[in-house]
Amino acid sequence: MALRKPLRILSVLLVASVSSLCRTATTFGFMLGLDGQVETPYAMYASTRDGRLVKIIARGDRAPDGGIISDLGAPAVLPDGVLIFGAEVNEGKSKWRILRADPNQQDERIHAALDQSGVSSDCRPMLAEDPHVIAGPERSVVFVAKDQNGRGTLFRYANGRVTCDVRSGDRTAEGHLIVNLGFASEQPGDHGAVVLRAALATNAAQARRYNTKSAIVLVMPGTRASEVAVESSPIHGSRYGKQFGLPGLSQSDGKPLVAFTSYGGKGAALFVGRPNDLHTEIESGPRTPAGSLSFLSDQRPSLGDDGSVAIRAASGGRSLILQIRAGEPSVIAREGEEIAGGQKITGLGDPVRSASGRLYDEVMVEGEMGRVCSFSQAGPPSILSGTIDVFPSSFAVNRNDQFAFLARHTEKRTANLVKEQTRTGTSL
């Protein structure tokens, strides 16, 4: 386990690694409260067409077709505002299911998402944990899970059908064996494109000895996955590092743009460009136009259609959000600055951008509460989540700026803070 350091909170954010042959561990978060109890998300909230913020579902609610909701996964927001998300349902024993919800409906808002009539016997997802679904721009949903034969598989759900785009054991277009696919690393784009992490081997014998290399691959419908970047492979007189961050995907002139961080012995670098024509956008180190950068996030960069990138970084011990356009970085937000209402930012999450160009981020504010903020050039960031305590790494937004996120149990959180105040003699 590792601590996600740049997000400063009173209760500890633990990061659980998913066991895989990919050398960069995909992560998902849970909270260890001040009372030592593991804290999972309490509820899900989403915006409606008329701009209201509504509670969608909470732990303890009844699931469609029976059972009780015992855990919630981060939501994905389709172009029409409908939510798709994983939920753990207890029906005597717990199992994960994929559900959908329409924030604009008042009654019978929650339904099962995967119609079993659209699942074939040779392409069946086995959901042992939160599938971490990601919405595409064309009402499709993608996720990585094991299939009925135990192979890591990139699943696509669209038009009522589940298809298997690529599986472990397949070959890339360049001939390497796909040993494993990065759980929760997938990012869909236009025309069915998906970019994700993978572990590659030269042949089955190398795979059996775990002699693999981490990689970023691009999947297009009906074609083999193509290699975008491979560990230690050359790039403009240098080489990629041994690890890759989560990749981002966008479109420009109808062609895919990708962005990801690479980590090696000399630090971290952010790469951006066409899959076959990548360049270094910025590197950590003592000399950058944004100052001395000690950290570049390994989470997903937010990539705009114009090629600009927003990413979380750190300089001088403080978290910041950088926007990089044509190689020139500018600081969008910095730890210690104020948001609307005068509260100071005490920690920053990873930025998310919609097609309109609006930039969003989960921030921590004084009192150690999570908030979702919208950033613009005019004035301080505005709060979109009200007084709801946002669960880290759960915010999602579609191209029409409709959004959703998970929440922490505010009453429990307040009780923990009071308990800590009493124990330490500090003030809230």
FENUR-V483685 format. One line per field, one symbol per residue. psi: psi as a letter, one per 20 degrees, with the letter a starting at -180 (. if undefined). A space follows every 50 residues. Layout:
psi=???
//
This chain:
psi=qqpngiopqgqpoqoppppripiopqqqqrporhjjppprqgrpqqqrhj jqpqpgqqpiqpqqjqrppiqqrqqqorhjiqqpqqpppolgqqqqrprq qoiiqgqlhpqpgoohijprhjmoponiapimqpprikkqpqqprqaijj pppoqpoqkjqpqohqqpirqrhiiqpohqqopjiqoqaqkjqpqrqrpq qhrhghghjknrpqrpqppqpjrqpqpgqppjqqoliaqqaiqqrpqqpa qpkjqqpqqrqqpahjbqqppqaqhjmqqpgqqqahoqijaooippqjap qoprhjiqppqpaqpkjpqrpqpppkioqqohqppirqrpijqqpiqqap qpqrhiippqqpqprpilqpqpqpqrhorrqqpijcjpoppqkipqqaij kprqrqqroggggghgggghghhijrq.
//
